[in-house]
Amino acid sequence: MAGRVLLKLFLMAFVPAFSISAGCPGTSPGGDIENLVTIENFIYTPSPLTIERGQTVRWINLDISVHTVTSGHPGDPDAGSLFDSGAMHRNDTFEHTFNETGTFVYFCRPHSQTMRDAVVIVQ
C-alpha cells in the first residue's frame, strides 16, 4: 500500500511537468512550435525552411558536438548580429522570432567550413 502511495505521489509530482516540457516533437510549453530545425550529423534539417513573418523557429542540437546557430556568413563583420545561439550542447534549444521578410542565412561558428549557408525564408 505504501508503495502505491509513493508511486502516485511521484507521478503527480513529476509526470505533468515531464509531459509539458517534453511534449510531442514540434510543441513547446505555452504553444505550438511548428518550425523545428534539428541539428544532427552536422546538418541543419530542414534547410531551407519557409515560414511566415512573425513566426518563431526553434533549433535543437541532437549531436554530441557543440554547435551554434549564427546569422550571416562565416567571416562577415556582422555575423551573429541578428541572432546567435551561443554554444549549444546536446539537447539544447534556441529560438528566434523572424519579424521581417527576407532570406536569412546562418551557420555554425565551430564548424563553419561545413555547416554553412543554412536558410530560413520568411514570407
C-alpha positions in Angstrom: 0.0 0.0 0.0 2.8 2.4 0.9 4.5 1.7 -2.4 1.3 2.6 -4.3 1.0 5.9 -2.4 4.7 6.8 -3.2 4.2 5.9 -6.8 1.1 8.0 -7.0 2.9 11.0 -5.3 5.8 10.6 -7.7 3.5 10.5 -10.8 1.6 13.5 -9.6 4.8 15.5 -8.9 6.8 14.6 -12.0 4.7 13.3 -14.8 2.8 16.5 -15.5 6.0 18.6 -15.7 7.6 16.0 -17.9 4.7 15.8 -20.3 4.6 19.6 -20.6 8.3 20.1 -21.2 9.0 17.0 -23.3 5.8 17.2 -25.3 5.5 16.0 -28.8 8.0 17.0 -31.5 7.2 20.4 -32.7 5.5 21.6 -29.5 6.5 23.7 -26.5 5.1 24.8 -23.2 2.7 27.7 -23.9 2.1 26.9 -27.6 3.0 25.1 -30.7 6.4 25.4 -32.4 5.7 24.3 -36.0 9.1 25.4 -37.2 11.6 23.0 -35.7 15.1 22.6 -37.1 17.2 19.7 -35.9 21.0 19.8 -35.8 22.1 16.2 -36.3 25.2 14.7 -38.0 26.5 18.2 -38.6 23.4 19.2 -40.7 20.6 21.6 -40.1 17.3 20.0 -41.2 15.3 21.3 -42.9 17.1 23.9 -44.9 15.7 25.9 -46.4 12.8 26.4 -44.1 10.0 28.6 -45.2 7.9 30.4 -42.6 5.6 33.4 -42.3 6.6 36.7 -40.8 6.2 36.8 -37.1 6.8 33.1 -36.6 9.4 31.5 -34.4 11.9 28.9 -35.3 13.3 26.5 -32.7 16.6 24.7 -33.3 17.6 21.7 -31.2 21.1 20.2 -31.1 20.9 16.4 -31.3 24.6 15.9 -31.8 27.2 15.2 -29.1 29.3 18.1 -30.6 28.7 21.7 -29.6 27.1 23.8 -32.3 25.8 27.3 -32.8 23.1 28.9 -34.8 24.7 32.2 -36.0 23.1 34.6 -38.5 25.1 35.5 -41.6 28.1 34.1 -43.3 31.4 33.0 -41.7 33.9 35.9 -41.7 31.3 38.6 -42.3 31.8 41.5 -39.9 28.1 41.5 -38.9 27.9 37.7 -38.5 25.7 36.9 -35.5 24.3 40.4 -35.3 20.7 39.3 -36.0 20.8 36.1 -33.9 23.4 33.9 -32.2 22.6 31.0 -30.0 26.0 30.8 -28.3 27.3 27.3 -27.6 24.5 24.7 -27.8 25.3 21.4 -26.2 23.4 18.2 -26.8 19.6 18.7 -26.4 20.0 22.5 -26.0 17.4 24.6 -27.9 17.5 28.1 -29.3 14.6 30.1 -30.6 14.4 33.2 -32.8 11.3 35.1 -34.0 11.5 36.5 -37.5 9.6 39.8 -37.7 10.9 40.8 -41.1 10.5 39.2 -44.5 13.5 38.0 -46.4 16.1 35.3 -46.7 18.2 34.7 -43.6 21.4 32.6 -43.9 23.0 31.1 -40.8 26.0 28.8 -39.9 27.8 27.1 -37.0 30.8 29.0 -35.7 32.9 26.0 -34.7 32.1 24.1 -37.9 31.8 27.0 -40.4 33.7 25.1 -43.1 30.9 22.5 -43.4 27.9 23.8 -41.5 27.1 27.0 -43.5 24.6 28.5 -45.9 21.6 27.1 -44.0 18.5 29.2 -44.8 15.2 30.5 -43.3 12.9 32.1 -45.9 10.4 34.5 -44.3 7.4 35.4 -46.4 
